[in-house]
Amino acid sequence: MKVLVYVEGPADRAGLEALLRPLIEAGQERGVGMRFLPQHGKGALLEGVPSRAADHLADHPNDWVIALPDLYPMRAYDGTANEHRSGGDLDRLLRRRFEARADLLRLGAEARRHFLVHCLKHDLEALLLACPGQLRRRLGTDHSLENRWRKPVEEQDDERPPKQIVERLFRRYRGKPGYVDTSDAPWILERADLPAVEKACPQCFAPFVADLRGVMNLSA
């Protein structure tokens, strides 16, 4: 059995693979593979993944496919104004497109239940704010950083999202080249404690990880 998780970009794949390494390895021991598949941004994920998921489940009905877009920013993409203003909107949009393709393929009810949608509120950098100790190590500082963002970390303002906070910290403490998401994020997250990150991100990230454990038959 495989679990395919569609994410917005390469940094999401690298960071989540690092943070979720314990689950990935536990799944491998049970014969369950997990892959993170980066798309070319939110638009590409919302447009292409529902049909791709239905096609995959038509051929492999025992697998699981998870769509994992970010909610913010909520600006329109590709002319689709007002398509989403909440996580519920994204869920309905993806499921509507999935069901349309599933109907064409005459996909069975059980296979359809193997398509899951989770919506993270912000970019990957919200998870970095959830592990300040590891973030400090990467920045090379012992300064307290937690007063620079809201808690819980999923409650950041869209006008000052987690990625901007992290970029400013890297400019201050590391200088050039600044924050590089495909290298800095996995370095931090592979050293983070997954249960601690889940506790710090109870709204969206923790339910996603709980579903991963559920479909892989892993205990917390």
N, C-alpha and C positions, 0 to 999 in steps of 0.2 A: 504494500500500500504506500502511496505517496501523498504528501500534503504540499500543494502548490500555493504559495502566497505571492500575490501580485502587488508590487509596491511601485511608488512613483519614480524612483531613480536609483542609480548605483550606490549612493551614500546610504540610502535606506537598507539596501541589501547588505552592504558591508557592516553597518552598525548593528542591525538586527541579528545577523549571523553571529557576531561577536557576543552580544548580550545573551542570546538564546542558545549559546553553545551547549549548556547542560541539557536542555530539552532535545536538541538535535542529536546529541550523543546517546541520550537515553532512548530516543526513538529508534536509532540505528540498532541498538541492542535488541529491540523488539521487531526488527525487520520493517520499520517505518522510516521512509525517507522524507526529508523536508527540504524544499527548494524555495528560495526567494527570487522572484523574477522581476527585474526592474523594467519599467516602461519609460517612455519619453515624457514624463510629467503627468499631471492630473488629467489633462484632456485625453491623452492617449489611453490612460487607464480606464476612464469612464466610457470612452467610445469603444475600445476594442476588447476589454477583458470579459464582459458578459457573454458575448458570442463565443470567445475562445474557451471560456469555462464550460459552456454547454457542449461544445464540440468535444472537449476532453472527457467530460463525464459520460457522453454517449459511447465513447470507446473504453473508458475505464470507470465504470460506475461505483467501484469501491474506493476510489481516491476521493480526496477532499480538495476543493478549490476555495481560496479565501481572497477577497478583494480588500485591500488595505489603503484607501486614499486618505489624504489629510483634508480636514474640513477647511482650515484657513490656509491661504486667503480665500475668501468667498467671491472674489470678482469673477465676472463671466469669462468663459473661455470659448473660443471659436464661434462667437456669435450667439451662444446659448444663454442669453441673459436670464437671470432669475431661475435658473435650473436648480440651484441649491442655496438654501439659507440656513440649513441645519444638518446634523448628521442623519436625521430621519429623511430629509430630502434626498441625500446621497444614497441612502439605503434603498429608497423607493425607485430612484432613477436606475440604479444598477440592477435591481431585481426585475423591474419592468422590461429592461432590455434582455436580461437573461431569460425570462419566461417567454418572450417572443421567439427567441432562437430555440429554446427547449421545445416549444410547441411545434415548430417546423420539423424538429428532429424526433418528435414523439417520445421525448425523454420521460422515463417513468418517474413516479412520485418519489421513490426512495432516492434515486440518483439526484433529483432536484434538491433534496434536503442536504446534499453534500456541497452545495454552494453557499458560502457564508460571506457576509459583509460586515466589516468592522471599519469604523471611521475614527482615525486619530485626530485630535483637535488641532494640533500644530505639527510643524516639521519635526524631524528626528531630534533636533536640538533640545526639545522639551525633556527628552530622556537624559540628556547631559546635565540639565539643571537638577535632575533627580538624584544625581550622584556627585555632590559637590566635592567630596574628598578626592575622588579620582580626577575631577576637573582641575582642582588645585594642583595636583601632581603634574598634569600635562602643562599647566600654565607656569609651573615652577615658582609658586608662591605659597606662603602660609597665611595669607590674608583671608579673613572671613569674607565670603562672597554672597552668602545667602540673602543679605539685605538688598541685593540688587534685583531681585525678582519676587513675584507674588508666590504665595503658597495657598493651595497646592499648585504645583508647577503647570498643570494643565489649564490654569486660570489666567494665563498671560493675556494681555491686551493685544488684539490684532494689529494695533498701531505700533506696538513694540513687542514683536513676537520673539520667541526663544532664539531663533537664528540670529537676529540682530543683537540680542544680549550677548550671545557667545562670540560673535564677531568682534564686538567692542572689547570684550575681555581679552581676546587674543591680540588685538592691536595694542592694548595697554601693556600686557605682560610679555608678549612674545615678539611683537614687531613684525617685520616682513618675514615670510610671505603672508602672515596672518593665518586665519582659520582655513584649513583645507578639509572639507567634510568627509572625503573618502579615506583620509588617513587619520585625522584627529579623532573623529567620532568612534571608529572601531577601537582605537587605542584606549580611549576612555571606557568604552562600554565592555570591552573584554575583561576589564579589571573591576567592573561593578558587580554588586550583589543583586542578582535578579529579584529575589523577594523584596529587597529594600526598594528597588525601582518600582515594582508593582504597588507597594504600599504608598509610595509618593505619587503615583499616577492611577488613582482608583477609578476615575471616570471612564476612560477609554482604553488605556493600555492594559490595565489589569484584566478587564473582561476578555480582551483579545487573547491574552496568554492563557486564561482559564479555558477558553474554547480550544486552544491548541492542545492543552493537556487532555481535555475531554476527548477529542477525536483521536488522540494518540494513546488513550488509555493509560495516562500517566497521573500519578498522584502529585499533589502540590508539595 
